[in-house]
Amino acid sequence: MGHHFVLNLGAVDSTVLFAVLAAVVLVLGGGVAVLRRRSHNTTGAPQTAPAPAPAPAPAPAPAPPVPVDVDDVTSSELVSLEQSPPEASSLQIGAEFESFSVPDLQATPEVVESPTVEGSLRKSRGLFSSLRAARRLKAIDEETWEDLEATMLRADVGVATTAQVLAALKEQVKSGAITDDRSLFEGLKAQLVAVLLQTTRPSNGELARSTSLGAVTVWLVVGVNGVGKTTTIGKLASRAGGQGMKVLLAAGDTFRAAAGEQLASWGDRSDSDVVRGAAGGDPSAIIFDALQRAKAKNYDVVLADTAGRLHNKVNLVEELKKIRRVADKEPGEVTEVLLVIDATTGQNALVQARQFTEAVSVTGVVLTKLDGTAKGGVVLAIEAELGIPVRFIGVGEGLHDLLVFEPKAFIDALVGDEQLG
């Protein structure tokens, strides 16, 4: 077993204590002497004593930490980051990683341009660009009319509308009003605008509101599956809210999974309240509840979503008629029925518009996904053959990416001014 020694200073004579302390000093002094002897070189000559080091400067304030995405860095690299503070402008994360700059918080953020009609119609206008390039400096002959007809049909302008426009252009060539390719395309634009101006539409894209005392305005949004109805409702709600209206959204699509959640999300984004029901419930009952709430809480408009349905399914179309009847009963008044159409469907959009109009009296069309198709000319077919005005164009997924349809601006974008130079 080991022994434990305890020094009792109180029992030690002062002389003995002094001797111990002297011995300690002597030992320490010897250590200093040894250190000094080791500082001499091998010849025995002492080295020159270094100059005393200057007093250390105060440590600079630590730089703010550089933000690092922990999910992209391994644990060993995190240790390296903690032990090696970053320099002022960059940070090296191991030999295999490139340095990256500290973001300049004062820099002007990148400006993202909003989608435009021109951008959305780039595929459709590409058809006319190709035609213009092919016809450049050529005489107007039978081949001209064949190429122009083929281009308009490929853009889904429609057979009837294409024939009408070509007949008018041929008359202008015959009379001498059109003599070259430039005047031909100017004449084409004028004829296409004239087709669209035959349809009556409210100015500035205004949607009708009830004029009856105490009535609640209802805008009903319909269409087949996947065309973007719920997204369009969110954009319309934002637009109405920006005009000072108090908007209530009615989640009438009770069949599609998560449709209510999607509409609620758009309600949050557009600062609009939402009335929802149970999944698989009666959509007419939800519309009815929304009207009662709107009446009690003084909402200006109820924007009603509906389940997507095929235009040729009789039972679903009958259900849509019921929703329309309920929405139109006191205190509600349906002032707009907006049909959302996916532009990529081309001439099938014309069939949809006809069937929905017969079922619920469509008052206007919202055309979406123009940027994904070269069939932008379907607008002319819808308006010329059915007399239903296109009211808005969806040009993106943002809250404000809904443009009022303007005939001249649309045709200018479709044919393109730059093609005429």
KOLSELUM-281170 format. One record per residue (C-alpha): residue number from 1; x, y negated, z. Coordinates in nm, 2 decimals, m for minus. Last residue first. Example, Ala and Ser with C-alpha at 12.3 -4.5 7.8 and 13.67 -1.06 7.14 Angstrom:
% KOLSELUM-281170
(2,(1.37,0.11,0.71))
(1,(1.23,0.45,0.78))
***
This chain:
% KOLSELUM-281170
(421,(m3.84,m4.52,m9.11))
(420,(m4.18,m4.35,m9.07))
(419,(m4.08,m4.05,m8.86))
(418,(m3.97,m4.28,m8.58))
(417,(m4.33,m4.37,m8.53))
(416,(m4.43,m4.02,m8.42))
(415,(m4.71,m3.80,m8.55))
(414,(m4.83,m3.68,m8.22))
(413,(m4.70,m3.96,m8.01))
(412,(m4.86,m4.23,m8.23))
(411,(m5.17,m4.01,m8.23))
(410,(m5.19,m4.00,m7.85))
(409,(m5.12,m4.37,m7.81))
(408,(m5.39,m4.45,m8.06))
(407,(m5.65,m4.23,m7.90))
(406,(m5.59,m4.32,m7.53))
(405,(m5.63,m4.03,m7.28))
(404,(m5.57,m4.15,m6.92))
(403,(m5.26,m3.98,m6.79))
(402,(m5.23,m3.73,m6.51))
(401,(m4.89,m3.67,m6.37))
(400,(m4.95,m3.87,m6.05))
(399,(m4.94,m3.59,m5.80))
(398,(m4.66,m3.41,m5.99))
(397,(m4.70,m3.09,m6.18))
(396,(m4.66,m3.24,m6.53))
(395,(m4.83,m3.40,m6.83))
(394,(m5.20,m3.34,m6.76))
(393,(m5.40,m3.53,m7.02))
(392,(m5.72,m3.71,m6.93))
(391,(m6.06,m3.80,m7.07))
(390,(m6.09,m3.59,m7.39))
(389,(m6.43,m3.70,m7.52))
(388,(m6.69,m3.44,m7.61))
(387,(m6.84,m3.50,m7.96))
(386,(m6.83,m3.12,m8.03))
(385,(m6.67,m3.09,m8.38))
(384,(m6.47,m3.42,m8.40))
(383,(m6.38,m3.44,m8.03))
(382,(m6.28,m3.08,m7.98))
(381,(m6.11,m3.05,m8.31))
(380,(m5.91,m3.37,m8.26))
(379,(m5.79,m3.26,m7.92))
(378,(m5.68,m2.93,m8.08))
(377,(m5.41,m3.13,m8.25))
(376,(m5.18,m3.06,m7.95))
(375,(m5.12,m2.71,m8.08))
(374,(m4.74,m2.72,m8.07))
(373,(m4.74,m2.58,m7.72))
(372,(m4.58,m2.58,m7.38))
(371,(m4.57,m2.96,m7.33))
(370,(m4.95,m2.98,m7.38))
(369,(m4.99,m2.78,m7.06))
(368,(m5.33,m2.94,m6.96))
(367,(m5.62,m3.11,m7.14))
(366,(m5.89,m3.26,m6.92))
(365,(m6.22,m3.26,m7.11))
(364,(m6.53,m3.48,m7.06))
(363,(m6.90,m3.48,m6.99))
(362,(m6.97,m3.11,m6.99))
(361,(m7.34,m3.02,m6.99))
(360,(m7.34,m2.72,m6.75))
(359,(m7.41,m2.41,m6.96))
(358,(m7.42,m2.54,m7.32))
(357,(m7.11,m2.75,m7.25))
(356,(m6.93,m2.46,m7.10))
(355,(m6.99,m2.25,m7.42))
(354,(m6.88,m2.52,m7.67))
(353,(m6.58,m2.62,m7.47))
(352,(m6.46,m2.26,m7.44))
(351,(m6.50,m2.20,m7.81))
(350,(m6.30,m2.51,m7.89))
(349,(m6.03,m2.40,m7.64))
(348,(m6.01,m2.08,m7.84))
(347,(m5.88,m2.30,m8.13))
(346,(m5.55,m2.36,m7.94))
(345,(m5.51,m2.16,m7.62))
(344,(m5.18,m2.35,m7.54))
(343,(m5.38,m2.66,m7.47))
(342,(m5.51,m2.51,m7.14))
(341,(m5.86,m2.67,m7.09))
(340,(m6.01,m2.83,m6.78))
(339,(m6.38,m2.91,m6.83))
(338,(m6.50,m3.21,m6.63))
(337,(m6.86,m3.23,m6.53))
(336,(m6.92,m3.59,m6.43))
(335,(m7.22,m3.78,m6.27))
(334,(m7.35,m3.49,m6.05))
(333,(m7.58,m3.65,m5.80))
(332,(m7.59,m3.52,m5.44))
(331,(m7.82,m3.62,m5.15))
(330,(m8.04,m3.47,m5.29))
(329,(m7.99,m3.20,m5.55))
(328,(m7.74,m3.22,m5.83))
(327,(m7.47,m3.01,m5.65))
(326,(m7.73,m2.73,m5.60))
(325,(m7.82,m2.73,m5.97))
(324,(m7.46,m2.73,m6.09))
(323,(m7.37,m2.45,m5.85))
(322,(m7.67,m2.25,m5.99))
(321,(m7.55,m2.31,m6.35))
(320,(m7.20,m2.18,m6.25))
(319,(m7.37,m1.87,m6.12))
(318,(m7.54,m1.82,m6.45))
(317,(m7.20,m1.86,m6.63))
(316,(m7.06,m1.58,m6.41))
(315,(m7.35,m1.35,m6.49))
(314,(m7.32,m1.42,m6.86))
(313,(m6.95,m1.36,m6.90))
(312,(m6.86,m1.53,m7.23))
(311,(m6.71,m1.85,m7.08))
(310,(m6.48,m1.65,m6.87))
(309,(m6.47,m1.77,m6.52))
(308,(m6.25,m1.97,m6.29))
(307,(m6.40,m2.03,m5.96))
(306,(m6.52,m2.38,m5.90))
(305,(m6.37,m2.69,m5.74))
(304,(m6.59,m2.98,m5.64))
(303,(m6.48,m3.34,m5.60))
(302,(m6.73,m3.51,m5.37))
(301,(m6.73,m3.89,m5.40))
(300,(m6.77,m4.20,m5.19))
(299,(m6.77,m4.04,m4.85))
(298,(m7.00,m4.20,m4.59))
(297,(m6.95,m3.95,m4.31))
(296,(m7.31,m3.82,m4.29))
(295,(m7.36,m3.81,m4.66))
(294,(m7.03,m3.66,m4.74))
(293,(m7.08,m3.40,m4.47))
(292,(m7.42,m3.30,m4.61))
(291,(m7.27,m3.29,m4.97))
(290,(m6.98,m3.07,m4.86))
(289,(m7.22,m2.83,m4.69))
(288,(m7.42,m2.79,m5.01))
(287,(m7.10,m2.74,m5.22))
(286,(m7.00,m2.47,m4.97))
(285,(m7.34,m2.30,m5.00))
(284,(m7.32,m2.30,m5.38))
(283,(m6.98,m2.12,m5.35))
(282,(m7.14,m1.83,m5.17))
(281,(m6.87,m1.65,m4.97))
(280,(m6.59,m1.43,m5.10))
(279,(m6.34,m1.59,m4.88))
(278,(m6.51,m1.78,m4.60))
(277,(m6.58,m2.15,m4.65))
(276,(m6.39,m2.47,m4.71))
(275,(m6.46,m2.84,m4.69))
(274,(m6.15,m3.05,m4.76))
(273,(m6.05,m3.41,m4.66))
(272,(m5.83,m3.61,m4.89))
(271,(m5.49,m3.77,m4.84))
(270,(m5.38,m3.67,m5.19))
(269,(m5.09,m3.45,m5.07))
(268,(m5.29,m3.31,m4.78))
(267,(m5.59,m3.24,m5.01))
(266,(m5.36,m3.07,m5.26))
(265,(m5.25,m2.83,m4.98))
(264,(m5.61,m2.77,m4.89))
(263,(m5.69,m2.69,m5.25))
(262,(m5.41,m2.43,m5.25))
(261,(m5.53,m2.29,m4.92))
(260,(m5.88,m2.25,m5.05))
(259,(m5.76,m2.08,m5.37))
(258,(m5.55,m1.84,m5.16))
(257,(m5.69,m1.53,m5.34))
(256,(m5.94,m1.63,m5.61))
(255,(m6.30,m1.56,m5.51))
(254,(m6.42,m1.85,m5.30))
(253,(m6.36,m2.12,m5.56))
(252,(m6.60,m2.38,m5.44))
(251,(m6.35,m2.55,m5.22))
(250,(m6.52,m2.89,m5.19))
(249,(m6.29,m3.19,m5.17))
(248,(m6.40,m3.51,m5.01))
(247,(m6.28,m3.85,m5.14))
(246,(m6.30,m4.20,m4.99))
(245,(m6.25,m4.43,m5.28))
(244,(m6.01,m4.72,m5.28))
(243,(m5.88,m4.70,m5.63))
(242,(m5.57,m4.51,m5.51))
(241,(m5.80,m4.26,m5.35))
(240,(m5.97,m4.20,m5.69))
(239,(m5.63,m4.13,m5.85))
(238,(m5.51,m3.90,m5.57))
(237,(m5.84,m3.71,m5.59))
(236,(m5.80,m3.68,m5.97))
(235,(m5.45,m3.54,m5.92))
(234,(m5.56,m3.29,m5.66))
(233,(m5.86,m3.19,m5.88))
(232,(m5.62,m3.13,m6.17))
(231,(m5.41,m2.90,m5.96))
(230,(m5.72,m2.70,m5.87))
(229,(m5.83,m2.67,m6.23))
(228,(m5.50,m2.57,m6.38))
(227,(m5.59,m2.35,m6.68))
(226,(m5.54,m2.02,m6.50))
(225,(m5.89,m1.88,m6.50))
(224,(m6.15,m2.04,m6.72))
(223,(m6.29,m2.39,m6.67))
(222,(m6.50,m2.62,m6.44))
(221,(m6.46,m2.93,m6.23))
(220,(m6.77,m3.09,m6.09))
(219,(m6.76,m3.46,m5.99))
(218,(m7.03,m3.54,m5.74))
(217,(m7.14,m3.89,m5.63))
(216,(m7.34,m3.89,m5.31))
(215,(m7.68,m4.07,m5.33))
(214,(m7.79,m4.33,m5.08))
(213,(m7.93,m4.57,m5.34))
(212,(m7.89,m4.43,m5.69))
(211,(m7.60,m4.58,m5.89))
(210,(m7.40,m4.27,m5.89))
(209,(m7.04,m4.29,m6.01))
(208,(m6.90,m4.23,m6.36))
(207,(m6.53,m4.16,m6.41))
(206,(m6.32,m4.45,m6.54))
(205,(m6.05,m4.35,m6.80))
(204,(m5.95,m4.71,m6.87))
(203,(m6.26,m4.76,m7.09))
(202,(m6.53,m4.50,m7.09))
(201,(m6.54,m4.27,m7.40))
(200,(m6.76,m4.26,m7.71))
(199,(m6.63,m4.03,m7.98))
(198,(m6.60,m4.17,m8.33))
(197,(m6.27,m4.33,m8.22))
(196,(m6.10,m3.99,m8.22))
(195,(m6.16,m3.94,m8.60))
(194,(m6.05,m4.30,m8.67))
(193,(m5.72,m4.24,m8.49))
(192,(m5.66,m3.94,m8.71))
(191,(m5.73,m4.14,m9.03))
(190,(m5.50,m4.43,m8.92))
(189,(m5.22,m4.18,m8.84))
(188,(m5.25,m4.02,m9.18))
(187,(m5.25,m4.35,m9.36))
(186,(m4.92,m4.45,m9.19))
(185,(m4.79,m4.11,m9.29))
(184,(m4.89,m4.16,m9.66))
(183,(m4.76,m4.52,m9.65))
(182,(m4.41,m4.39,m9.56))
(181,(m4.43,m4.10,m9.81))
(180,(m4.51,m4.33,m10.10))
(179,(m4.80,m4.49,m10.30))
(178,(m5.10,m4.51,m10.06))
(177,(m5.35,m4.79,m10.13))
(176,(m5.33,m4.71,m10.50))
(175,(m5.70,m4.61,m10.54))
(174,(m5.62,m4.25,m10.61))
(173,(m5.38,m4.23,m10.31))
(172,(m5.64,m4.38,m10.09))
(171,(m5.90,m4.13,m10.21))
(170,(m5.65,m3.85,m10.14))
(169,(m5.61,m3.97,m9.79))
(168,(m5.98,m3.96,m9.72))
(167,(m6.01,m3.60,m9.85))
(166,(m5.71,m3.50,m9.64))
(165,(m5.87,m3.63,m9.33))
(164,(m6.20,m3.45,m9.38))
(163,(m6.04,m3.12,m9.48))
(162,(m5.82,m3.13,m9.16))
(161,(m6.12,m3.21,m8.94))
(160,(m6.32,m2.91,m9.08))
(159,(m6.02,m2.67,m9.06))
(158,(m5.91,m2.76,m8.71))
(157,(m5.64,m2.99,m8.58))
(156,(m5.47,m2.68,m8.45))
(155,(m5.11,m2.81,m8.50))
(154,(m5.06,m2.52,m8.74))
(153,(m5.37,m2.64,m8.93))
(152,(m5.23,m2.99,m8.95))
(151,(m4.89,m2.87,m9.08))
(150,(m5.05,m2.64,m9.34))
(149,(m5.27,m2.92,m9.47))
(148,(m4.97,m3.15,m9.50))
(147,(m4.77,m2.89,m9.69))
(146,(m5.05,m2.82,m9.93))
(145,(m5.13,m3.18,m9.99))
(144,(m4.77,m3.26,m10.07))
(143,(m4.74,m2.96,m10.30))
(142,(m5.02,m3.11,m10.51))
(141,(m4.83,m3.43,m10.56))
(140,(m4.70,m3.73,m10.38))
(139,(m4.36,m3.79,m10.52))
(138,(m4.06,m3.70,m10.31))
(137,(m3.85,m3.95,m10.12))
(136,(m3.88,m3.76,m9.79))
(135,(m4.13,m3.47,m9.81))
(134,(m3.92,m3.22,m9.62))
(133,(m3.81,m3.46,m9.35))
(132,(m4.17,m3.58,m9.30))
(131,(m4.29,m3.22,m9.28))
(130,(m4.02,m3.13,m9.02))
(129,(m4.11,m3.44,m8.81))
(128,(m4.48,m3.35,m8.84))
(127,(m4.43,m3.01,m8.69))
(126,(m4.19,m3.15,m8.43))
(125,(m4.48,m3.38,m8.32))
(124,(m4.65,m3.07,m8.18))
(123,(m4.35,m2.95,m7.99))
(122,(m4.26,m3.29,m7.85))
(121,(m4.62,m3.36,m7.74))
(120,(m4.56,m3.35,m7.37))
(119,(m4.25,m3.58,m7.40))
(118,(m4.44,m3.83,m7.61))
(117,(m4.74,m3.83,m7.37))
(116,(m4.50,m3.91,m7.08))
(115,(m4.35,m3.73,m6.78))
(114,(m4.22,m3.96,m6.51))
(113,(m3.85,m4.03,m6.51))
(112,(m3.65,m3.91,m6.21))
(111,(m3.44,m4.19,m6.07))
(110,(m3.12,m4.07,m5.90))
(109,(m3.08,m4.22,m5.55))
(108,(m2.87,m4.54,m5.52))
(107,(m2.56,m4.47,m5.32))
(106,(m2.55,m4.59,m4.96))
(105,(m2.55,m4.24,m4.81))
(104,(m2.25,m4.14,m5.02))
(103,(m2.24,m3.77,m5.00))
(102,(m1.91,m3.63,m4.87))
(101,(m1.73,m3.48,m5.16))
(100,(m1.67,m3.12,m5.22))
(99,(m1.36,m2.92,m5.20))
(98,(m1.34,m2.59,m5.40))
(97,(m1.36,m2.27,m5.21))
(96,(m1.12,m1.97,m5.24))
(95,(m0.85,m2.12,m5.03))
(94,(m1.08,m2.17,m4.73))
(93,(m1.34,m2.44,m4.69))
(92,(m1.16,m2.76,m4.79))
(91,(m1.35,m3.08,m4.69))
(90,(m1.36,m3.41,m4.88))
(89,(m1.37,m3.79,m4.84))
(88,(m1.24,m3.89,m4.49))
(87,(m1.08,m3.56,m4.40))
(86,(m1.27,m3.28,m4.24))
(85,(m1.20,m3.15,m3.89))
(84,(m1.02,m2.81,m3.89))
(83,(m1.11,m2.60,m3.59))
(82,(m1.49,m2.61,m3.63))
(81,(m1.47,m2.56,m4.01))
(80,(m1.23,m2.27,m3.97))
(79,(m1.47,m2.11,m3.72))
(78,(m1.76,m2.16,m3.98))
(77,(m1.54,m2.00,m4.24))
(76,(m1.51,m1.69,m4.03))
(75,(m1.89,m1.68,m3.98))
(74,(m1.96,m1.70,m4.35))
(73,(m2.08,m2.01,m4.53))
(72,(m2.39,m2.04,m4.76))
(71,(m2.66,m2.01,m4.50))
(70,(m2.47,m2.27,m4.28))
(69,(m2.53,m2.54,m4.54))
(68,(m2.26,m2.79,m4.45))
(67,(m2.32,m3.15,m4.36))
(66,(m1.99,m3.33,m4.30))
(65,(m1.93,m3.43,m3.94))
(64,(m1.88,m3.80,m3.86))
(63,(m1.52,m3.89,m3.83))
(62,(m1.37,m3.89,m3.48))
(61,(m1.27,m4.23,m3.35))
(60,(m0.90,m4.29,m3.39))
(59,(m0.66,m4.18,m3.11))
(58,(m0.49,m4.46,m2.93))
(57,(m0.13,m4.49,m3.04))
(56,(0.12,m4.28,m2.86))
(55,(0.39,m4.47,m2.66))
(54,(0.71,m4.47,m2.86))
(53,(0.94,m4.17,m2.82))
(52,(1.26,m4.24,m2.63))
(51,(1.56,m4.23,m2.86))
(50,(1.72,m3.89,m2.89))
(49,(2.03,m3.82,m2.69))
(48,(2.33,m3.78,m2.92))
(47,(2.45,m3.42,m2.89))
(46,(2.72,m3.33,m2.64))
(45,(3.04,m3.19,m2.77))
(44,(3.11,m2.84,m2.64))
(43,(3.21,m2.70,m2.98))
(42,(2.90,m2.48,m2.99))
(41,(2.66,m2.78,m2.96))
(40,(2.53,m2.92,m2.63))
(39,(2.16,m2.90,m2.56))
(38,(2.21,m2.57,m2.37))
(37,(2.41,m2.75,m2.11))
(36,(2.12,m3.00,m2.05))
(35,(1.87,m2.72,m2.01))
(34,(2.10,m2.55,m1.76))
(33,(2.14,m2.87,m1.57))
(32,(1.77,m2.91,m1.55))
(31,(1.73,m2.56,m1.42))
(30,(2.00,m2.63,m1.16))
(29,(1.81,m2.93,m1.04))
(28,(1.51,m2.72,m1.00))
(27,(1.70,m2.47,m0.79))
(26,(1.85,m2.74,m0.57))
(25,(1.52,m2.90,m0.52))
(24,(1.38,m2.57,m0.40))
(23,(1.67,m2.52,m0.17))
(22,(1.62,m2.86,m0.02))
(21,(1.25,m2.78,0.05))
(20,(1.34,m2.46,0.23))
(19,(1.60,m2.64,0.44))
(18,(1.35,m2.90,0.54))
(17,(1.10,m2.64,0.65))
(16,(1.36,m2.47,0.86))
(15,(1.44,m2.79,1.04))
(14,(1.07,m2.87,1.09))
(13,(1.02,m2.54,1.26))
(12,(0.75,m2.32,1.11))
(11,(0.45,m2.22,1.31))
(10,(0.21,m2.49,1.17))
(9,(0.32,m2.40,0.82))
(8,(0.18,m2.05,0.86))
(7,(0.29,m1.87,0.55))
(6,(0.08,m1.55,0.49))
(5,(0.24,m1.24,0.34))
(4,(0.03,m0.95,0.23))
(3,(0.20,m0.61,0.20))
(2,(0.12,m0.35,m0.07))
(1,(0.00,0.00,0.00))
***
